[in-house]
């Protein structure tokens, strides 16, 4: 009988250790995710400081921007951000469409010949279901989201506001 109770105690102790291990693992993953998002938001805010409101304001958010010196310089800068930080897969600038929660691309970090390049004026179709992007459009405060999955993979994204235009629309950097 004592042997039987000892077996149950061992099983109970093993089960308790397993439960504690699972809880610790999940807590560690959540903590790591939060740390990564915090760091990404800091990076986005720092990179956003590299853009002047007047400079970005010169972009029309249309294909006409492609051949302008300001677009070329902004795109070069976004490509450098991506090159210096291996954790950044994409860097892009958006402008809110006046009177809506939609956005258009102003520039992105993909090479011009990339099949995934987003051109000035392209509508960002995923803007509406993006909670982080909708939050920054509404409040202007830096925010993050993720991990989220789409056809390009699994993402963690940070957004930082560059400027609020006179009509109330926002320009946003996304990493």
N, C-alpha and C positions, 0 to 999 in steps of 0.2 A: 504494500500500500504506500509506504514512504517513497519507494522508487517511482511509483506512478505519479505522485505529487511533484516529485523532483523533475520528471519529464515535462509535466505541465508548466512548471515554473520556468524551465529552460525554453520551452516553446513561447511562453508569454514574454519572457525577456527578449528573445530573438525578434518577436513581432514588434515589441516596443522599440527596439533599436532600429528596425527597418522603417517604422513610421517616423521616428525622429530623423533618420537619414533622408527620407523623402522630403520632409518638411524643410530641412536644412538646404537640400539641393534646390528646391523651388524658391526658397527665400534668396539663396545665392544668385540664382538666375534672374530674379526680379531686381535685386540690387544691382547686378551687372548691367541689365537693360537700362535701368534708371541712370546709372553712371554714364553709359554710352550716350544716351539722349542728352544728358546735361552737357557733356563735352561737345557733342555735335551742335547744340544750341549756342554754346560759347564760340565755337568756330564760325558758325553762321553770322553771329553778331560782329565778330572781328572782320570777316571777309566783307560784310556789308559796308563797313567803314571805308573800304577801298573805293567806293563809288560816291560821287558827288551828285546831289539831286539835280543840279543844272545839267550835268552831263547826261544822266539817264533821261531827263526830261526832253532832251533833243531827239530821242528816238520816237518815231511815229507809231511803232508797233505794227508796221505793215512791211510787205516785201521791199518797199522802196528803201528801207534801212540797209539792205544788204551791201550796197556799194558806198556807204558813207564812212568816213574816217572814225567817227565816234562808235559806230557799230563794230568796226574792225578792232578798235582798241578794247572795247568792252568784252568782245568775244575772246580776244587774246588773253585778257586778264582772267576770265572764267576758265580757260584752258590751263593757265598756269596754276590756278587753285587746285584743279584736279590733278595736275602733274606733281605738285609738292605734297599732296596728302593722299596716300594710297587707299584710305578708307572712303574717299569721296568718289563715287562712280559717276555722278552727274552734278553739275552746278548750272543754275539757270536763273534768269531774271524774268519775272512776270509783271504784267500790269493788269489791274482789275479793269474789267469792261465797265464803263460808267453806268451807274444805275442798276447793276446786277451783282451776282456773286460769282460770275464767270471771269476767266482770265485769258489773256493772250500771252504768248511767249514774246519776249523782247530779244533775248539771246540765250544761247546755251553753250556748254563746254565741249560738245561733240565736234570733231572735224567736219568741215563743210561737205566732204564726200561720204560721210557716215550715213548708212541707211536709217539710223535712229535720230538724226539731227532734227531739231525743232527750229523752224525758221521764224523770223519776225512775223507776227500776225497770226501764226498758227494758234487755233483755239486749244486750250488744255481741257480736253473732255473730262478728265478725272477730277477737275476742280470741285464740282458739286459734291461728290461723295468723300472728299478729303476733309476730315474734321480739323486737322491742323491748319490747312490753308484757309478754310472758312473762318477759323478762329482769328487768324492774323488779319484777314480782310475786315473782320468785324471790329477788332479791338486795336490793331496796330502793335500788339505786344508779341515778342518772339515766342515761338511755340514749336512743338515737336509732335511727331506721330510715328506709330509703328511699334513693332514690325508689321508691315502690310505686304501682301503679295499681289503681283499683277503679272502681265505677260513678260516683263523684263526681269523678274526675280522677286526676292523678298527685300524690303526696304525699311530703313529708318530714315526719317526726313526731318530736317530742321528748317524753319522759316524765320527770316529777319526782315523787318520793314526797312526799305531804303528811304522812301519819302511818301508823303501824302500830298497829292496834287490839289490845286485850288478847288477843283470840283468834288473833292472828297475821296477820289479813288486812290488806291495805294499801289506802290511799286514794291515788289517783294523779291528777295533772294531766297532760293531754295537750294539746299545741299542734301 
